[in-house]
Structure formats: structure tokens, C-alpha cells
């Protein structure tokens, strides 16, 4: 294998790229923020100014990017990976949506580049701990070729199916459930507070009963009550992912009744909490305002 490329050195991409570097690979990196060049060269990677340059030097290129539009630009836009002459496999760790993924995969395949749709779950903490869940979709041969690289940062690497887009659906459904748990828990705790029930008391009850979920077990105790609001996933991105999930459902004329309500809540939260860097756990503010209660600690 020639060098491995990595494009998108953000909060999650950076620790994943470091894991690949620690795996003993010749790593070629790129990010829109050119000020990262010196840092990554010091770490031992080669920093390139354009995606096409990474593609020229790398047989496998990973991307970890925030939006479908940016993934499309990096993959098949001017000076994108598609214009390089060294890449054989393109691995998308982003949450892009099935339709965008399928479109990009078709264009790359026409150029002889295999596509592995491989979104991840576990957030910044999981990326740093190298314990992410990877939901990979693509040809079995492509998956097996890349599996050792995925396992350098993924604790649970799953081949969900043979077609790009299937990994995206798995990830979007996971995030829909996560978003639902966070919103429903916020609403339940807010109502409880109006009756004088303590948030910690209710969480203890929920976590030892059938109401336990990721929000009651982790997000509220570790992020909301502490006032940290730093779970590592932005509110705007959660709203984007829930909308992507609902868009996929609409494409199939699937009646996502509960999902539609959750999508409206997160869209409203993204508008009301007008901070592009706000962590998704700050959705609790929406319910605090509606119910006139205080659930979280200071710190936001």
C-alpha cells in the first residue's frame, strides 16, 4: 500500500488521523485550515494544500468532513480526490446521507476508485479513545482491505452491507434515536421539576428502571448537571443528521411520525440556540425555557 490520505482534521478527524499515524502509516493530510500544516508535519505527516495532492500520494484516502456539500467538493469537485491519479479506495467517515453517498460513489467508481461508506459513532471521546463504532458499507473486498485501518480507531467495526449508502442509513437511524432520547429526557425532567422533583433523583430512578437511555445514563449526569456541555457533537450537526434521516424517509414515502416531531424540535433548537459551536446537550435550554425551570449547571 502506498501512503494513506486523511482529509478533515477537525474534532473527530484529528484523533482518527493520529491513530492512523500511530499505526505506522505514511500519512498524507489536508485541511481547509492551512495553519495546521506545521503541527501535522511535526507529528510526522505530510501536509498537502489540496485534496488532489493527497490523492496523488495515497492509495487509500479517508475523509471526515462536516457536511454533504463539503464531502462532495472534496471528493469530486475541482482539485478533488477524483482528479488524482493514486487513489484506489475512498473512505467516507462523515455523515453524508445515502443519496449523496450513492452519487459520489458512482462518479468515483467511473474513475476506478472504490467507495467505502463508513460513518462513525462515539463522538470526540470515542475518537480519542480509539473506541468508535464504524458502520461500513461497500464491496466485501474493499472492506477487508481497509478493515485493519478502521480497527486502528474503531472498537466495533461492522460491515453493514455491500452498497454505499447503507452505512449512512445505519448512522442516521442511530443519531435519530440518540436525538430522541436527549429531547424526551429533557422534556420529562423539565416536567418533573415543575412538581419539585430533583433532576438527580429522577435520573437515579430512570437509570435503575425501564426509562434508562443514553441521555439519562451519560449526557445528563456528565454534561448537563456538571455544566460542561461538551459531549463533542455540535447541536447544529445533530439537527442536520436528523433532517438527513427524515429526508431519506421522505424519499421512500415512509411515514416517520415520531421522527418528524423530533426533527422539528432539533430544527427549532438550532434556531433558538443561535450558536454554531453549541454542543447538542444544550438542547435542554429549549425545555428549560418552555417549562420555566433550571435543569443544567452553569458553564454554557
C-alpha positions as CSV (number, residue, x, y, z in Angstrom):
1,X,0.0,0.0,0.0
2,X,1.2,3.5,-0.8
3,X,0.6,6.3,1.6
4,X,-2.7,6.8,3.3
5,X,-4.5,10.1,3.0
6,X,-6.7,11.9,5.5
7,X,-8.8,15.0,4.8
8,X,-10.6,16.8,7.5
9,X,-8.6,17.4,10.7
10,X,-11.5,18.5,12.9
11,X,-12.5,17.5,16.4
12,X,-13.1,13.9,15.4
13,X,-10.9,13.7,12.3
14,X,-7.8,14.8,14.1
15,X,-7.6,11.9,16.7
16,X,-8.6,9.4,14.0
17,X,-5.7,10.7,11.8
18,X,-3.4,10.4,14.7
19,X,-4.5,6.8,15.2
20,X,-3.6,6.0,11.6
21,X,-0.2,7.8,12.1
22,X,0.5,5.7,15.2
23,X,-0.4,2.6,13.2
24,X,2.9,3.2,11.4
25,X,1.5,4.5,8.2
26,X,2.9,7.1,5.8
27,X,0.1,9.7,6.3
28,X,-0.7,12.4,3.9
29,X,-3.2,15.0,5.3
30,X,-5.1,18.1,4.2
31,X,-7.5,20.5,5.9
32,X,-9.0,23.8,4.9
33,X,-7.2,25.4,7.8
34,X,-3.7,25.8,6.5
35,X,-2.4,26.9,9.9
36,X,-2.5,23.2,10.9
37,X,0.3,22.4,8.5
38,X,3.2,22.9,10.9
39,X,1.6,20.9,13.6
40,X,0.9,17.9,11.4
41,X,4.4,18.0,9.8
42,X,5.8,18.0,13.3
43,X,3.7,14.9,14.1
44,X,5.2,13.1,11.2
45,X,2.6,13.5,8.5
46,X,2.9,15.2,5.1
47,X,0.6,18.2,4.8
48,X,-0.7,19.0,1.3
49,X,-2.6,22.1,0.3
50,X,-5.2,20.4,-1.9
51,X,-7.2,17.1,-1.9
52,X,-5.9,16.2,-5.3
53,X,-2.4,16.3,-4.0
54,X,-3.4,13.9,-1.2
55,X,-5.0,11.7,-3.8
56,X,-1.8,11.6,-5.9
57,X,0.2,10.4,-3.0
58,X,-2.3,7.9,-1.3
59,X,-3.8,4.6,-2.4
60,X,-6.5,5.0,0.3
61,X,-8.0,8.3,1.2
62,X,-10.1,8.9,4.3
63,X,-12.3,12.0,4.7
64,X,-14.0,13.2,7.9
65,X,-16.0,16.3,7.0
66,X,-19.0,18.2,8.5
67,X,-21.5,18.5,5.6
68,X,-22.6,16.6,2.4
69,X,-21.6,19.7,0.3
70,X,-18.1,19.7,1.6
71,X,-17.7,15.9,1.1
72,X,-18.9,16.3,-2.5
73,X,-16.5,19.1,-3.1
74,X,-13.5,17.2,-1.7
75,X,-14.4,14.0,-3.5
76,X,-15.5,15.1,-6.9
77,X,-15.0,18.9,-7.1
78,X,-12.2,20.8,-8.8
79,X,-8.9,19.7,-7.3
80,X,-10.8,16.9,-5.5
81,X,-9.8,13.3,-5.0
82,X,-11.3,12.3,-8.3
83,X,-8.7,14.3,-10.2
84,X,-5.8,12.5,-8.5
85,X,-4.0,9.5,-10.0
86,X,-3.0,7.5,-7.0
87,X,-6.2,6.7,-5.1
88,X,-7.8,3.2,-5.3
89,X,-10.2,3.4,-2.3
90,X,-12.1,6.4,-0.9
91,X,-13.4,6.0,2.7
92,X,-16.0,8.5,3.9
93,X,-16.2,8.6,7.7
94,X,-18.6,11.6,7.5
95,X,-22.4,11.6,7.9
96,X,-23.4,12.5,4.4
97,X,-26.8,10.8,3.7
98,X,-27.4,7.8,1.4
99,X,-28.3,9.7,-1.7
100,X,-25.3,12.0,-1.7
101,X,-23.1,9.0,-0.9
102,X,-24.5,6.9,-3.8
103,X,-24.0,9.8,-6.3
104,X,-20.4,10.3,-5.2
105,X,-19.7,6.6,-5.2
106,X,-20.9,6.3,-8.8
107,X,-18.7,9.1,-10.0
108,X,-15.6,7.7,-8.2
109,X,-16.2,4.2,-9.5
110,X,-16.3,5.5,-13.0
111,X,-12.8,6.8,-12.4
112,X,-11.8,3.4,-10.9
113,X,-11.9,4.4,-7.3
114,X,-13.8,2.1,-4.9
115,X,-16.0,3.7,-2.3
116,X,-16.4,2.6,1.3
117,X,-19.2,4.3,3.1
118,X,-18.1,4.2,6.8
119,X,-19.7,6.8,9.1
120,X,-18.6,6.6,12.8
121,X,-20.3,6.9,16.1
122,X,-18.8,7.6,19.5
123,X,-18.0,11.3,19.3
124,X,-14.8,13.1,20.2
125,X,-14.3,10.9,23.3
126,X,-14.6,7.7,21.2
127,X,-12.2,9.0,18.6
128,X,-9.6,9.9,21.3
129,X,-10.1,6.5,23.0
130,X,-10.0,4.8,19.6
131,X,-13.2,3.0,20.5
132,X,-15.5,4.3,17.8
133,X,-18.2,2.2,16.1
134,X,-17.7,2.1,12.4
135,X,-20.7,1.3,10.2
136,X,-19.1,0.3,6.9
137,X,-20.8,-0.4,3.6
138,X,-19.3,-1.4,0.3
139,X,-17.8,-4.3,-1.5
140,X,-16.5,-7.1,0.8
141,X,-13.1,-7.0,-0.8
142,X,-12.9,-3.3,-0.3
143,X,-14.0,-3.6,3.3
144,X,-11.5,-6.3,4.1
145,X,-8.7,-4.3,2.5
146,X,-9.4,-1.3,4.7
147,X,-10.5,-3.2,7.9
148,X,-7.1,-3.1,9.6
149,X,-7.0,0.7,9.2
150,X,-10.6,1.0,10.5
151,X,-9.6,-1.1,13.5
152,X,-6.8,1.3,14.4
153,X,-9.5,3.7,15.7
154,X,-12.7,1.6,15.8
155,X,-13.5,-0.8,18.6
156,X,-16.6,-2.1,16.9
157,X,-16.2,-2.3,13.1
158,X,-19.3,-3.6,11.4
159,X,-19.8,-4.4,7.7
160,X,-23.5,-3.5,7.4
161,X,-23.9,-4.2,3.7
162,X,-22.4,-4.2,0.1
163,X,-23.8,-0.9,-1.1
164,X,-22.6,2.6,-0.3
165,X,-25.4,4.4,1.5
166,X,-26.3,1.5,3.8
167,X,-23.7,2.7,6.3
168,X,-25.2,6.2,6.2
169,X,-28.7,4.9,6.9
170,X,-27.4,2.9,9.9
171,X,-25.7,6.0,11.2
172,X,-28.7,8.3,10.7
173,X,-31.0,5.9,12.4
174,X,-28.6,5.7,15.4
175,X,-28.5,9.5,15.6
176,X,-32.2,9.8,15.3
177,X,-32.5,7.5,18.4
178,X,-29.9,9.5,20.2
179,X,-31.6,12.8,19.4
180,X,-34.9,11.4,20.5
181,X,-33.5,10.2,23.8
182,X,-32.0,13.6,24.6
183,X,-35.1,15.5,23.7
184,X,-37.5,13.2,25.5
185,X,-35.3,13.1,28.6
186,X,-35.1,16.9,28.7
187,X,-38.9,17.1,28.5
188,X,-39.5,14.5,31.2
189,X,-37.1,16.1,33.6
190,X,-38.5,19.6,32.9
191,X,-42.0,18.4,33.8
192,X,-40.7,16.7,36.9
193,X,-39.0,19.9,38.0
194,X,-42.3,21.7,37.9
195,X,-43.5,19.2,40.6
196,X,-40.5,19.8,42.7
197,X,-38.8,16.5,41.8
198,X,-35.0,16.8,41.8
199,X,-33.2,16.1,38.5
200,X,-30.6,13.8,40.1
201,X,-33.4,11.9,41.9
202,X,-35.3,11.3,38.7
203,X,-32.1,10.3,36.9
204,X,-31.4,7.7,39.6
205,X,-34.9,6.3,39.2
206,X,-34.7,6.3,35.4
207,X,-31.3,4.6,35.3
208,X,-32.5,1.8,37.6
209,X,-35.7,1.4,35.7
210,X,-37.1,1.0,32.2
211,X,-36.5,4.7,31.3
212,X,-32.8,4.4,31.1
213,X,-31.2,5.6,27.9
214,X,-28.0,7.4,26.7
215,X,-29.2,10.8,27.9
216,X,-30.2,9.6,31.4
217,X,-27.0,7.5,31.8
218,X,-24.4,9.8,30.2
219,X,-25.5,13.1,28.7
220,X,-27.3,14.5,31.7
221,X,-25.0,13.3,34.5
222,X,-21.8,14.1,32.7
223,X,-22.7,17.1,30.6
224,X,-25.8,18.9,31.7
225,X,-25.7,18.6,35.5
226,X,-22.0,19.4,35.5
227,X,-22.5,22.4,33.2
228,X,-19.8,21.1,30.9
229,X,-22.0,20.9,27.7
230,X,-19.1,19.4,25.9
231,X,-20.2,15.9,24.6
232,X,-18.2,16.5,21.4
233,X,-21.0,16.8,18.9
234,X,-22.5,20.1,17.9
235,X,-26.2,20.9,18.1
236,X,-26.2,22.1,14.5
237,X,-24.8,18.8,13.3
238,X,-27.4,16.8,15.3
239,X,-30.1,18.9,13.7
240,X,-28.5,18.3,10.3
241,X,-28.3,14.5,10.8
242,X,-31.9,14.2,12.0
243,X,-33.1,16.2,8.9
244,X,-31.0,13.9,6.7
245,X,-32.7,10.9,8.2
246,X,-36.1,12.4,7.6
247,X,-35.1,13.3,4.0
248,X,-34.2,9.7,3.4
249,X,-37.6,8.6,4.8
250,X,-39.4,11.0,2.5
251,X,-37.6,9.6,-0.4
252,X,-39.2,6.3,0.3
253,X,-42.6,7.8,1.3
254,X,-42.1,6.3,4.8
255,X,-44.3,7.9,7.5
256,X,-41.8,8.8,10.2
257,X,-44.4,10.2,12.6
258,X,-42.2,10.3,15.7
259,X,-39.1,11.2,13.7
260,X,-40.9,14.2,12.2
261,X,-41.6,15.6,15.7
262,X,-38.0,15.0,16.7
263,X,-36.8,16.8,13.6
264,X,-38.9,19.8,14.3
265,X,-37.6,20.0,17.9
266,X,-34.0,20.0,16.8
267,X,-34.6,22.4,14.0
268,X,-36.2,24.8,16.5
269,X,-33.4,24.3,19.0
270,X,-30.8,25.1,16.3
271,X,-32.6,28.3,15.6
272,X,-33.3,29.3,19.2
273,X,-29.8,28.5,20.5
274,X,-28.1,30.6,17.9
275,X,-24.5,29.5,18.5
276,X,-22.9,27.4,15.7
277,X,-20.5,25.9,18.3
278,X,-23.1,24.9,20.8
279,X,-22.9,21.3,22.0
280,X,-26.0,19.2,21.3
281,X,-26.6,18.7,25.0
282,X,-27.6,22.4,25.2
283,X,-31.0,21.4,23.6
284,X,-32.1,21.2,27.3
285,X,-32.3,25.0,27.2
286,X,-35.3,24.8,24.9
287,X,-37.2,22.9,27.5
288,X,-36.0,24.9,30.4
289,X,-37.4,28.0,28.7
290,X,-40.8,26.4,28.0
291,X,-41.2,25.0,31.5
292,X,-39.6,27.8,33.4
293,X,-37.2,25.6,35.2
294,X,-33.5,25.1,35.5
295,X,-32.0,21.6,35.0
296,X,-28.4,22.1,34.0
297,X,-25.4,23.5,35.7
298,X,-23.7,26.8,34.8
299,X,-21.0,26.8,32.2
300,X,-22.7,27.5,28.9
